[in-house]
Amino acid sequence: MTVIDREQWLIEVVVRPVLTLGCILVTAVEFPSHEVMARPFTTGLLVVVSALGLATLAPWGRPPQWTLPQWTQLGLLGLYAVTGSLLLPLAQPTLAPMFAFLAASATGKLTGRKPAIAIAVLTSVSSAVAVAVVNGIAPSPTQWPWWEGLITGFPAYISIARVDRLAALANAKRAAAEAMRAAESEAREATLLERGRIARELHDVLGHSLTGIALQLDMADALNENDRRDEATQAIRHARKLAVNSIVDMRGAVEALREDTVPLSRTLRTIADNAGASLAVAGEERPVPAEAAHAIHRAAQEALTNAAKHAPGASVTMELAFDKDSVTLTVVNGQSKVPVPAGIGGGTGLGLSAMRDRAVALGGTLDAGPSGPGWAVKLTL
């Protein structure tokens, strides 16, 4: 049970029932031994007020079979307020004046401020009028002055303030729960996006590494069939080196996704050196967002892999150019110096289309096409 439910339960199930039942019992015991005005009428009025007081203890709205229309609730409380106010000056020596205060306190069962305020005003006005009339008919030194009858509506305002506070607490709790759900949803979405990025990058690492290894092994097989054993052995060793390097790339892939601490030019220079290509940097190098850096990194790997596949032995140059609002990677390979053995390479499905999609997703462009006797790939982000 929450704090709000516990307070509501304490008021409606403990405090008001105890006060109402206590007031009924004490007044019934006091009535025979005290002088009250117009005893037959006052006795009947006490019975009606007691019945109305007990009716207000019913759990209106919970369960559903107890649900009362708003106008019925308002009518019962209005009648309770008027009859309790009439009983106040007629049974002054007893505890009966408490019924007017109990009627005003029952406004917490109503929905909305206007009905509750209406009952509060009705209780105060009825009590003041009843006291003034009775004082005019039968003045008594123990009787209240008429203006003190106005305070009988005060419990209603306390009840209204309590209901408003409970509503504010409920709204705050609801808002906190919605904020928590939104935060959890954002966290789940961020986790899924991060997993997708990691899977894509690891897929790229494996794709490029395995493609390079397959090229070297295919080359070794072709050289071995032509009795070029030494060159075949060298190709196998190069394939092993690629496998070792791919393990290192795999271990650093996740951390590299989260924080790009290594300058982009240093990463590209390592890639270029491993592929036997040259790298030139134009402009003043500056930090590049992680997503852009990874896109350039993967584009360089793809372009070098394609050059090795389709133009083996050709010279390859790379240029990384920094402008005011962009960074551009250009990879150009020359014409193949040796025939391309049949069956070498098979592709990974991550060719020009995948590079272009990655560039578009980051708001950039990728162009690829013939350049003189060779081929050029240009990525601009």
C-alpha positions as a Markdown table, in Angstrom:
| # | Residue | x | y | z |
|---|---|---|---|---|
| 1 | Met | 0.0 | 0.0 | 0.0 |
| 2 | Thr | 1.4 | 3.4 | -1.0 |
| 3 | Val | 1.5 | 6.4 | 1.2 |
| 4 | Ile | -1.4 | 7.9 | -0.7 |
| 5 | Asp | -3.6 | 4.8 | -0.3 |
| 6 | Arg | -2.6 | 4.4 | 3.3 |
| 7 | Glu | -3.6 | 8.0 | 4.2 |
| 8 | Gln | -6.9 | 7.6 | 2.2 |
| 9 | Trp | -7.6 | 4.3 | 4.0 |
| 10 | Leu | -6.8 | 5.9 | 7.4 |
| 11 | Ile | -9.2 | 8.8 | 6.9 |
| 12 | Glu | -12.1 | 6.9 | 5.3 |
| 13 | Val | -11.9 | 3.6 | 7.1 |
| 14 | Val | -10.6 | 4.6 | 10.6 |
| 15 | Val | -10.9 | 8.3 | 11.5 |
| 16 | Arg | -14.3 | 9.3 | 10.0 |
| 17 | Pro | -16.1 | 6.0 | 11.0 |
| 18 | Val | -14.8 | 6.2 | 14.6 |
| 19 | Leu | -15.8 | 9.9 | 15.0 |
| 20 | Thr | -19.3 | 9.3 | 13.4 |
| 21 | Leu | -20.1 | 6.2 | 15.3 |
| 22 | Gly | -18.8 | 7.7 | 18.5 |
| 23 | Cys | -20.8 | 10.9 | 18.0 |
| 24 | Ile | -24.0 | 8.8 | 17.4 |
| 25 | Leu | -23.5 | 6.6 | 20.5 |
| 26 | Val | -22.5 | 9.4 | 22.8 |
| 27 | Thr | -25.4 | 11.7 | 21.6 |
| 28 | Ala | -27.9 | 8.8 | 22.0 |
| 29 | Val | -26.7 | 8.2 | 25.6 |
| 30 | Glu | -26.8 | 11.9 | 26.5 |
| 31 | Phe | -30.1 | 12.7 | 24.9 |
| 32 | Pro | -32.4 | 11.3 | 27.7 |
| 33 | Ser | -30.6 | 13.2 | 30.5 |
| 34 | His | -30.1 | 16.6 | 28.9 |
| 35 | Glu | -32.6 | 19.4 | 28.2 |
| 36 | Val | -33.0 | 19.8 | 24.4 |
| 37 | Met | -35.4 | 22.0 | 22.6 |
| 38 | Ala | -38.5 | 20.5 | 20.9 |
| 39 | Arg | -37.6 | 17.0 | 22.0 |
| 40 | Pro | -39.9 | 15.0 | 19.7 |
| 41 | Phe | -38.8 | 16.9 | 16.6 |
| 42 | Thr | -35.1 | 16.9 | 17.8 |
| 43 | Thr | -35.2 | 13.2 | 18.5 |
| 44 | Gly | -36.5 | 12.5 | 15.0 |
| 45 | Leu | -33.9 | 14.8 | 13.5 |
| 46 | Leu | -31.2 | 12.9 | 15.4 |
| 47 | Val | -32.4 | 9.6 | 13.9 |
| 48 | Val | -32.3 | 11.1 | 10.4 |
| 49 | Val | -28.9 | 12.7 | 10.9 |
| 50 | Ser | -27.5 | 9.4 | 12.3 |
| 51 | Ala | -28.8 | 7.5 | 9.3 |
| 52 | Leu | -27.3 | 10.0 | 6.9 |
| 53 | Gly | -24.0 | 9.9 | 8.8 |
| 54 | Leu | -23.9 | 6.1 | 8.5 |
| 55 | Ala | -24.7 | 6.3 | 4.8 |
| 56 | Thr | -21.7 | 8.6 | 4.2 |
| 57 | Leu | -19.5 | 5.8 | 5.6 |
| 58 | Ala | -20.3 | 3.5 | 2.7 |
| 59 | Pro | -17.4 | 3.1 | 0.2 |
| 60 | Trp | -19.0 | 5.1 | -2.6 |
| 61 | Gly | -17.4 | 3.9 | -5.9 |
| 62 | Arg | -15.6 | 0.9 | -4.4 |
| 63 | Pro | -16.6 | -1.8 | -5.2 |
| 64 | Pro | -18.6 | -0.9 | -8.4 |
| 65 | Gln | -21.9 | -2.0 | -6.9 |
| 66 | Trp | -21.6 | 0.8 | -4.4 |
| 67 | Thr | -21.2 | 3.5 | -7.1 |
| 68 | Leu | -23.6 | 6.4 | -6.6 |
| 69 | Pro | -24.3 | 9.0 | -9.2 |
| 70 | Gln | -22.7 | 12.4 | -8.5 |
| 71 | Trp | -26.1 | 14.1 | -7.9 |
| 72 | Thr | -27.1 | 11.4 | -5.4 |
| 73 | Gln | -23.9 | 11.8 | -3.5 |
| 74 | Leu | -24.3 | 15.6 | -3.5 |
| 75 | Gly | -28.0 | 15.3 | -2.4 |
| 76 | Leu | -27.1 | 13.0 | 0.5 |
| 77 | Leu | -24.3 | 15.2 | 1.8 |
| 78 | Gly | -26.5 | 18.3 | 1.3 |
| 79 | Leu | -29.3 | 16.8 | 3.4 |
| 80 | Tyr | -26.7 | 15.7 | 5.9 |
| 81 | Ala | -25.3 | 19.2 | 6.1 |
| 82 | Val | -28.7 | 20.9 | 6.6 |
| 83 | Thr | -30.1 | 18.4 | 9.1 |
| 84 | Gly | -26.8 | 18.5 | 11.1 |
| 85 | Ser | -26.9 | 22.3 | 11.1 |
| 86 | Leu | -30.5 | 22.2 | 12.4 |
| 87 | Leu | -29.5 | 19.8 | 15.2 |
| 88 | Leu | -26.7 | 22.1 | 16.3 |
| 89 | Pro | -28.8 | 24.8 | 18.1 |
| 90 | Leu | -31.6 | 22.4 | 19.1 |
| 91 | Ala | -29.4 | 19.9 | 21.0 |
| 92 | Gln | -26.7 | 22.2 | 22.2 |
| 93 | Pro | -26.0 | 20.6 | 25.6 |
| 94 | Thr | -25.1 | 17.2 | 23.9 |
| 95 | Leu | -22.5 | 16.2 | 21.4 |
| 96 | Ala | -25.0 | 16.6 | 18.6 |
| 97 | Pro | -23.4 | 19.8 | 17.2 |
| 98 | Met | -20.5 | 17.6 | 16.0 |
| 99 | Phe | -22.8 | 16.3 | 13.2 |
| 100 | Ala | -22.5 | 19.6 | 11.3 |
| 101 | Phe | -18.7 | 19.3 | 11.3 |
| 102 | Leu | -18.8 | 15.6 | 10.3 |
| 103 | Ala | -21.1 | 16.5 | 7.4 |
| 104 | Ala | -18.6 | 19.1 | 6.2 |
| 105 | Ser | -15.7 | 16.6 | 6.6 |
| 106 | Ala | -17.5 | 14.1 | 4.4 |
| 107 | Thr | -16.9 | 16.3 | 1.3 |
| 108 | Gly | -13.7 | 14.4 | 0.7 |
| 109 | Lys | -15.9 | 11.6 | -0.9 |
| 110 | Leu | -17.0 | 14.0 | -3.7 |
| 111 | Thr | -15.3 | 14.3 | -7.0 |
| 112 | Gly | -14.3 | 17.9 | -7.9 |
| 113 | Arg | -13.8 | 21.1 | -5.9 |
| 114 | Lys | -17.0 | 22.9 | -6.8 |
| 115 | Pro | -19.4 | 20.3 | -5.2 |
| 116 | Ala | -17.2 | 20.2 | -2.1 |
| 117 | Ile | -17.2 | 24.0 | -1.8 |
| 118 | Ala | -20.9 | 24.0 | -2.3 |
| 119 | Ile | -21.4 | 21.7 | 0.7 |
| 120 | Ala | -19.0 | 23.7 | 2.8 |
| 121 | Val | -20.9 | 26.9 | 2.1 |
| 122 | Leu | -24.3 | 25.2 | 2.6 |
| 123 | Thr | -23.1 | 23.8 | 6.0 |
| 124 | Ser | -21.8 | 27.2 | 7.2 |
| 125 | Val | -24.9 | 29.2 | 6.1 |
| 126 | Ser | -27.3 | 26.6 | 7.4 |
| 127 | Ser | -25.7 | 26.5 | 10.8 |
| 128 | Ala | -25.5 | 30.3 | 11.1 |
| 129 | Val | -29.2 | 30.7 | 10.0 |
| 130 | Ala | -30.3 | 27.9 | 12.4 |
| 131 | Val | -28.5 | 29.4 | 15.4 |
| 132 | Ala | -29.8 | 32.9 | 14.6 |
| 133 | Val | -33.4 | 31.6 | 14.3 |
| 134 | Val | -33.2 | 29.5 | 17.5 |
| 135 | Asn | -31.6 | 32.4 | 19.4 |
| 136 | Gly | -34.4 | 34.7 | 18.2 |
| 137 | Ile | -37.1 | 32.2 | 19.3 |
| 138 | Ala | -35.6 | 31.0 | 22.6 |
| 139 | Pro | -32.5 | 33.0 | 23.7 |
| 140 | Ser | -30.1 | 31.1 | 25.9 |
| 141 | Pro | -26.8 | 32.2 | 27.5 |
| 142 | Thr | -25.2 | 28.8 | 26.5 |
| 143 | Gln | -26.3 | 29.1 | 22.9 |
| 144 | Trp | -23.6 | 30.0 | 20.2 |
| 145 | Pro | -23.7 | 33.4 | 18.6 |
| 146 | Trp | -24.9 | 33.0 | 15.0 |
| 147 | Trp | -21.5 | 33.9 | 13.4 |
| 148 | Glu | -19.8 | 30.9 | 15.2 |
| 149 | Gly | -22.1 | 28.7 | 13.1 |
| 150 | Leu | -20.0 | 29.7 | 10.1 |
| 151 | Ile | -17.0 | 27.7 | 11.3 |
| 152 | Thr | -18.9 | 24.4 | 10.8 |
| 153 | Gly | -17.9 | 24.4 | 7.1 |
| 154 | Phe | -14.2 | 24.6 | 8.0 |
| 155 | Pro | -13.6 | 20.8 | 7.9 |
| 156 | Ala | -14.7 | 20.8 | 4.3 |
| 157 | Tyr | -11.9 | 23.1 | 3.3 |
| 158 | Ile | -9.5 | 20.9 | 5.2 |
| 159 | Ser | -10.9 | 17.9 | 3.3 |
| 160 | Ile | -10.6 | 19.8 | 0.0 |
| 161 | Ala | -6.9 | 20.6 | 0.7 |
| 162 | Arg | -6.3 | 17.0 | 1.6 |
| 163 | Val | -7.9 | 15.8 | -1.6 |
| 164 | Asp | -5.9 | 18.3 | -3.6 |
| 165 | Arg | -2.7 | 17.2 | -1.9 |
| 166 | Leu | -3.4 | 13.5 | -2.6 |
| 167 | Ala | -4.2 | 14.3 | -6.2 |
| 168 | Ala | -0.9 | 16.2 | -6.5 |
| 169 | Leu | 1.0 | 13.3 | -5.0 |
| 170 | Ala | -0.8 | 10.8 | -7.3 |
| 171 | Asn | 0.0 | 13.0 | -10.3 |
| 172 | Ala | 3.7 | 13.2 | -9.2 |
| 173 | Lys | 3.8 | 9.5 | -8.7 |
| 174 | Arg | 2.3 | 9.0 | -12.1 |
| 175 | Ala | 4.7 | 11.4 | -13.7 |
| 176 | Ala | 7.6 | 9.7 | -12.0 |
| 177 | Ala | 6.5 | 6.3 | -13.2 |
| 178 | Glu | 6.0 | 7.6 | -16.8 |
| 179 | Ala | 9.5 | 9.3 | -16.6 |
| 180 | Met | 11.0 | 6.0 | -15.4 |
| 181 | Arg | 9.2 | 4.1 | -18.2 |
| 182 | Ala | 10.4 | 6.6 | -20.8 |
| 183 | Ala | 14.0 | 6.4 | -19.4 |
| 184 | Glu | 13.8 | 2.5 | -19.5 |
| 185 | Ser | 12.5 | 2.7 | -23.1 |
| 186 | Glu | 15.3 | 5.1 | -24.1 |
| 187 | Ala | 17.8 | 2.8 | -22.4 |
| 188 | Arg | 16.5 | -0.2 | -24.2 |
| 189 | Glu | 16.5 | 1.6 | -27.5 |
| 190 | Ala | 20.1 | 2.9 | -26.9 |
| 191 | Thr | 21.1 | -0.7 | -26.0 |
| 192 | Leu | 19.6 | -2.1 | -29.2 |
| 193 | Leu | 21.2 | 0.6 | -31.3 |
| 194 | Glu | 24.5 | 0.0 | -29.7 |
| 195 | Arg | 24.2 | -3.7 | -30.2 |
| 196 | Gly | 23.4 | -3.1 | -33.8 |
| 197 | Arg | 26.4 | -0.9 | -34.3 |
| 198 | Ile | 28.7 | -3.4 | -32.6 |
| 199 | Ala | 27.3 | -6.2 | -34.7 |
| 200 | Arg | 27.7 | -4.2 | -37.9 |
| 201 | Glu | 31.3 | -3.2 | -37.1 |
| 202 | Leu | 32.3 | -6.7 | -36.0 |
| 203 | His | 30.7 | -8.0 | -39.2 |
| 204 | Asp | 32.8 | -5.5 | -41.2 |
| 205 | Val | 36.0 | -6.5 | -39.4 |
| 206 | Leu | 35.4 | -10.2 | -40.0 |
| 207 | Gly | 34.2 | -9.5 | -43.6 |
| 208 | His | 37.3 | -7.6 | -44.6 |
| 209 | Ser | 39.7 | -9.9 | -42.7 |
| 210 | Leu | 38.2 | -13.1 | -44.1 |
| 211 | Thr | 38.1 | -11.7 | -47.6 |
| 212 | Gly | 41.8 | -10.8 | -47.4 |
| 213 | Ile | 42.6 | -14.3 | -46.0 |
| 214 | Ala | 40.5 | -15.9 | -48.8 |
| 215 | Leu | 42.4 | -13.9 | -51.4 |
| 216 | Gln | 45.8 | -14.9 | -50.1 |
| 217 | Leu | 44.8 | -18.6 | -49.9 |
| 218 | Asp | 43.3 | -18.5 | -53.4 |
| 219 | Met | 46.5 | -16.8 | -54.6 |
| 220 | Ala | 48.6 | -19.5 | -52.8 |
| 221 | Asp | 46.6 | -22.3 | -54.4 |
| 222 | Ala | 47.0 | -20.7 | -57.9 |
| 223 | Leu | 50.8 | -20.2 | -57.3 |
| 224 | Asn | 51.2 | -23.7 | -56.0 |
| 225 | Glu | 49.6 | -25.2 | -59.1 |
| 226 | Asn | 52.2 | -23.3 | -61.2 |
| 227 | Asp | 55.0 | -24.7 | -59.1 |
| 228 | Arg | 55.8 | -21.3 | -57.6 |
| 229 | Arg | 56.2 | -22.8 | -54.1 |
| 230 | Asp | 58.1 | -20.0 | -52.4 |
| 231 | Glu | 55.5 | -17.4 | -53.5 |
| 232 | Ala | 52.7 | -19.7 | -52.4 |
| 233 | Thr | 54.3 | -20.1 | -49.0 |
| 234 | Gln | 54.7 | -16.3 | -48.7 |
| 235 | Ala | 51.0 | -15.9 | -49.5 |
| 236 | Ile | 50.0 | -18.4 | -46.8 |
| 237 | Arg | 52.2 | -16.5 | -44.3 |
| 238 | His | 50.5 | -13.3 | -45.2 |
| 239 | Ala | 47.1 | -15.0 | -44.7 |
| 240 | Arg | 48.2 | -16.0 | -41.2 |
| 241 | Lys | 49.3 | -12.4 | -40.5 |
| 242 | Leu | 45.9 | -11.2 | -41.6 |
| 243 | Ala | 44.2 | -13.7 | -39.3 |
| 244 | Val | 46.3 | -12.5 | -36.3 |
| 245 | Asn | 45.6 | -8.9 | -37.1 |
| 246 | Ser | 41.8 | -9.6 | -37.4 |
| 247 | Ile | 41.9 | -11.0 | -33.8 |
| 248 | Val | 43.5 | -7.8 | -32.6 |
| 249 | Asp | 40.9 | -5.7 | -34.5 |
| 250 | Met | 38.1 | -7.8 | -33.0 |
| 251 | Arg | 39.3 | -7.2 | -29.4 |
| 252 | Gly | 39.5 | -3.4 | -30.0 |
| 253 | Ala | 36.3 | -3.0 | -32.0 |
| 254 | Val | 33.9 | -2.5 | -29.1 |
| 255 | Glu | 36.1 | 0.0 | -27.3 |
| 256 | Ala | 36.8 | 1.8 | -30.6 |
| 257 | Leu | 33.0 | 2.2 | -31.1 |
| 258 | Arg | 32.6 | 4.0 | -27.8 |
| 259 | Glu | 35.6 | 6.4 | -27.9 |
| 260 | Asp | 37.7 | 7.4 | -30.8 |
| 261 | Thr | 41.0 | 8.1 | -28.9 |
| 262 | Val | 43.4 | 7.3 | -31.8 |
| 263 | Pro | 43.8 | 10.0 | -34.5 |
| 264 | Leu | 42.1 | 9.0 | -37.7 |
| 265 | Ser | 45.2 | 9.5 | -39.8 |
| 266 | Arg | 47.2 | 7.0 | -37.5 |
| 267 | Thr | 44.5 | 4.4 | -38.0 |
| 268 | Leu | 44.5 | 4.8 | -41.8 |
| 269 | Arg | 48.2 | 4.8 | -41.9 |
| 270 | Thr | 48.3 | 1.4 | -40.2 |
| 271 | Ile | 45.7 | 0.1 | -42.7 |
| 272 | Ala | 47.7 | 1.5 | -45.6 |
| 273 | Asp | 51.0 | 0.1 | -44.4 |
| 274 | Asn | 49.4 | -3.4 | -44.1 |
| 275 | Ala | 48.1 | -3.1 | -47.6 |
| 276 | Gly | 51.2 | -1.7 | -49.2 |
| 277 | Ala | 49.5 | 1.6 | -50.0 |
| 278 | Ser | 50.6 | 5.2 | -49.4 |
| 279 | Leu | 48.7 | 7.8 | -47.3 |
| 280 | Ala | 48.8 | 11.6 | -47.6 |
| 281 | Val | 47.0 | 14.0 | -45.2 |
| 282 | Ala | 45.8 | 17.4 | -46.5 |
| 283 | Gly | 44.6 | 20.2 | -44.3 |
| 284 | Glu | 44.8 | 20.6 | -40.5 |
| 285 | Glu | 43.7 | 17.4 | -38.8 |
| 286 | Arg | 41.0 | 17.7 | -36.1 |
| 287 | Pro | 39.0 | 15.2 | -34.1 |
| 288 | Val | 36.3 | 13.4 | -36.0 |
| 289 | Pro | 33.1 | 12.0 | -34.5 |
| 290 | Ala | 33.2 | 8.3 | -33.8 |
| 291 | Glu | 30.6 | 7.3 | -36.3 |
| 292 | Ala | 32.3 | 9.3 | -39.1 |
| 293 | Ala | 35.7 | 7.9 | -38.1 |
| 294 | His | 34.4 | 4.3 | -38.3 |
| 295 | Ala | 32.7 | 5.0 | -41.7 |
| 296 | Ile | 36.0 | 6.3 | -43.1 |
| 297 | His | 37.9 | 3.4 | -41.5 |
| 298 | Arg | 35.5 | 0.8 | -43.1 |
| 299 | Ala | 35.5 | 2.6 | -46.5 |
| 300 | Ala | 39.3 | 2.5 | -46.6 |
| 301 | Gln | 39.3 | -1.2 | -45.8 |
| 302 | Glu | 36.7 | -2.0 | -48.4 |
| 303 | Ala | 38.4 | 0.1 | -51.1 |
| 304 | Leu | 41.8 | -1.6 | -50.3 |
| 305 | Thr | 40.2 | -5.0 | -50.4 |
| 306 | Asn | 38.5 | -4.3 | -53.7 |
| 307 | Ala | 41.9 | -3.0 | -55.1 |
| 308 | Ala | 43.7 | -6.2 | -54.0 |
| 309 | Lys | 40.9 | -8.3 | -55.5 |
| 310 | His | 40.4 | -6.7 | -58.8 |
| 311 | Ala | 43.8 | -5.0 | -59.4 |
| 312 | Pro | 46.5 | -7.2 | -57.7 |
| 313 | Gly | 49.9 | -5.6 | -57.7 |
| 314 | Ala | 48.6 | -2.2 | -58.6 |
| 315 | Ser | 49.8 | 0.9 | -56.8 |
| 316 | Val | 47.3 | 2.3 | -54.3 |
| 317 | Thr | 47.3 | 5.9 | -52.9 |
| 318 | Met | 45.1 | 7.2 | -50.1 |
| 319 | Glu | 44.4 | 10.8 | -49.2 |
| 320 | Leu | 42.7 | 12.1 | -46.1 |
| 321 | Ala | 41.6 | 15.8 | -46.6 |
| 322 | Phe | 40.2 | 18.0 | -43.9 |
| 323 | Asp | 38.1 | 21.1 | -44.9 |
| 324 | Lys | 36.3 | 23.5 | -42.8 |
| 325 | Asp | 33.0 | 21.6 | -42.7 |
| 326 | Ser | 33.9 | 18.2 | -44.0 |
| 327 | Val | 36.5 | 15.4 | -44.2 |
| 328 | Thr | 37.2 | 13.4 | -47.4 |
| 329 | Leu | 38.9 | 10.1 | -48.0 |
| 330 | Thr | 40.0 | 9.3 | -51.5 |
| 331 | Val | 41.4 | 5.9 | -52.5 |
| 332 | Val | 42.9 | 5.5 | -56.0 |
| 333 | Asn | 44.4 | 2.3 | -57.4 |
| 334 | Gly | 46.3 | 2.0 | -60.7 |
| 335 | Gln | 46.0 | -0.7 | -63.3 |
| 336 | Ser | 46.6 | -4.4 | -62.3 |
| 337 | Lys | 50.2 | -5.5 | -63.0 |
| 338 | Val | 49.5 | -9.2 | -63.1 |
| 339 | Pro | 46.6 | -11.2 | -64.5 |
| 340 | Val | 43.8 | -11.8 | -62.0 |
| 341 | Pro | 43.5 | -15.5 | -61.4 |
| 342 | Ala | 40.0 | -16.9 | -62.1 |
| 343 | Gly | 37.9 | -17.6 | -59.1 |
| 344 | Ile | 39.8 | -15.2 | -56.7 |
| 345 | Gly | 37.5 | -13.4 | -54.2 |
| 346 | Gly | 33.9 | -14.0 | -53.9 |
| 347 | Gly | 32.7 | -10.8 | -52.2 |
| 348 | Thr | 31.1 | -10.3 | -48.8 |
| 349 | Gly | 28.0 | -8.4 | -49.8 |
| 350 | Leu | 29.5 | -5.3 | -48.2 |
| 351 | Gly | 30.6 | -3.6 | -51.4 |
| 352 | Leu | 29.9 | -0.1 | -52.8 |
| 353 | Ser | 26.2 | -0.3 | -51.9 |
| 354 | Ala | 27.0 | -0.9 | -48.2 |
| 355 | Met | 29.6 | 1.9 | -48.2 |
| 356 | Arg | 27.2 | 4.3 | -49.9 |
| 357 | Asp | 24.4 | 3.5 | -47.4 |
| 358 | Arg | 26.7 | 4.1 | -44.5 |
| 359 | Ala | 27.7 | 7.5 | -46.0 |
| 360 | Val | 24.1 | 8.6 | -46.6 |
| 361 | Ala | 23.1 | 7.6 | -43.1 |
| 362 | Leu | 25.7 | 10.1 | -41.8 |
| 363 | Gly | 24.7 | 12.8 | -44.2 |
| 364 | Gly | 27.6 | 12.3 | -46.6 |
| 365 | Thr | 28.3 | 11.0 | -50.1 |
| 366 | Leu | 30.3 | 8.3 | -51.7 |
| 367 | Asp | 31.4 | 8.2 | -55.4 |
| 368 | Ala | 33.2 | 5.4 | -57.1 |
| 369 | Gly | 34.2 | 4.9 | -60.7 |
| 370 | Pro | 37.0 | 4.7 | -63.2 |
| 371 | Ser | 40.0 | 7.0 | -62.7 |
| 372 | Gly | 42.4 | 6.8 | -65.7 |
| 373 | Pro | 43.5 | 3.2 | -66.0 |
| 374 | Gly | 42.4 | 2.4 | -62.5 |
| 375 | Trp | 39.6 | 3.0 | -60.1 |
| 376 | Ala | 38.8 | 5.7 | -57.5 |
| 377 | Val | 36.6 | 5.7 | -54.4 |
| 378 | Lys | 35.8 | 9.1 | -52.8 |
| 379 | Leu | 33.9 | 9.4 | -49.4 |
| 380 | Thr | 32.9 | 12.8 | -48.1 |
| 381 | Leu | 31.4 | 13.4 | -44.7 |
